[in-house]
Amino acid sequence: MLAATRRGDTDSYLRALVLAEVLIPVTDRAAARNGPTTGWRTVEAYGEPSIPMFTSRRRLAERLGDVPFRTEGALDVIRRWPDPT
């Protein structure tokens, strides 16, 4: 993904991301239950609630500190993304 970013190759970046394992921050309560898709932690981005995804623990910790998370396939996350309506 880094190489694709450096090349400005958006298609390769997105293909790699879809196949990647991502870290999804979850609430403390959800971490205790350990059920799929329950309790994804939300953050505000551009004035809207968002669900952050990270590709490394380091980046997650830089942004959110020491929070519980789940590792999931990015494509699985996309398939289960909440409907905003």
Secondary structure, 3 states (H helix, E strand, C coil): CHHHHHHCCHHHHHHHHHHCEEEEEECHHHHHHCCCCCCECCEEECCEEECCCECCHHHHHHHHCCCCEEEEEHHHHHHCCCCCC
